[in-house]
Amino acid sequence: MGKEEKIEENAPSINNGPLIPAFGYELIREFLLDELLGKEGPQLLYWAGKQLGRRFPLSTIDETIAFFREAGWGDLRIAKESKDEVKMELSGELIQRRYSINEQANFQLEAGFLAFQFENMKKAVSEAYEEQKKRANIVYFTIKTDSKDLL
């Protein structure tokens, strides 16, 4: 059994379980984590997103979009795509709510998750950068893949 098979075997299912109110998620994400992680929070959340990606390895962009929807992270779509770069747009009611309750909201967990998924799909080092458009209630992620730095 390969390493990826072991990860998938141990990963909990994302297709079942109780739904929680957005407020419960926001309490943890926007207030508790911010207090616990302090000024290093964004870097730690990026790392945590990559760890989550390892726990839930996905094979396609469509699976990644579906994961975001299932996780309640928002509506993800491809905004622009080129050979070594993809720009994705994240929107939805939860994004709007996060901006309204925390002007310092960051999306580094999601960025790290996307970075890992693109590394996994393209088998090359990838990084993701967030760009917030608060007035439009949108977050853009630019995922850059170094096709010369293969994994």
Residue pairs with C-beta under 8 A, 6 or more apart in sequence:
1 9
4 57
7 54
7 55
7 57
8 57
10 55
11 55
11 56
14 56
14 67
14 70
14 71
15 70
22 72
22 93
22 94
22 97
25 72
25 94
26 97
26 98
26 101
29 98
30 98
30 101
30 102
30 105
31 102
33 41
33 45
34 41
34 102
34 104
37 44
37 45
41 106
41 108
42 106
42 108
43 108
45 106
45 108
45 109
45 112
46 108
46 109
46 111
46 112
46 115
47 112
48 109
48 112
49 108
49 109
49 110
49 111
49 112
49 113
49 114
49 115
49 116
50 112
50 113
50 115
50 116
51 112
52 109
52 112
52 113
52 116
53 112
53 113
53 114
53 115
53 116
53 117
53 120
54 116
56 67
57 116
57 117
57 120
58 64
58 67
58 117
58 120
58 121
59 120
59 121
60 121
61 78
61 86
61 121
64 76
64 114
64 117
65 76
65 77
68 74
68 75
68 76
68 90
68 110
69 75
69 76
72 94
73 90
73 94
73 110
74 90
74 91
74 92
74 94
74 95
74 139
75 90
75 91
75 92
76 88
76 89
76 90
77 88
77 89
78 86
78 87
78 88
78 89
79 87
79 88
79 89
79 140
80 86
80 87
81 87
83 147
84 144
84 145
84 146
84 147
85 142
85 143
85 144
85 145
86 118
86 142
86 143
87 140
87 141
87 142
87 143
88 114
88 140
88 141
88 143
89 138
89 139
89 140
89 141
90 107
90 110
90 138
90 139
90 140
90 141
91 136
91 137
91 138
91 139
95 137
95 138
95 139
96 137
98 105
99 105
99 132
99 134
99 137
103 134
105 132
106 130
107 130
107 132
107 139
107 141
108 130
110 130
110 139
110 141
111 128
111 129
111 130
111 141
112 128
114 128
114 141
114 143
115 126
115 127
115 128
115 143
116 126
118 126
118 128
118 143
118 145
119 125
119 126
119 145
119 151
122 145
122 147
123 150
123 151
124 145
124 146
124 147
124 148
124 149
124 150
124 151
125 145
125 146
125 149
125 150
125 151
126 143
126 144
126 145
126 146
127 143
127 144
128 141
128 142
128 143
128 144
129 141
129 142
129 143
129 144
130 139
130 140
130 141
131 139
131 140
131 141
131 142
132 138
132 139
132 140
133 139
133 140
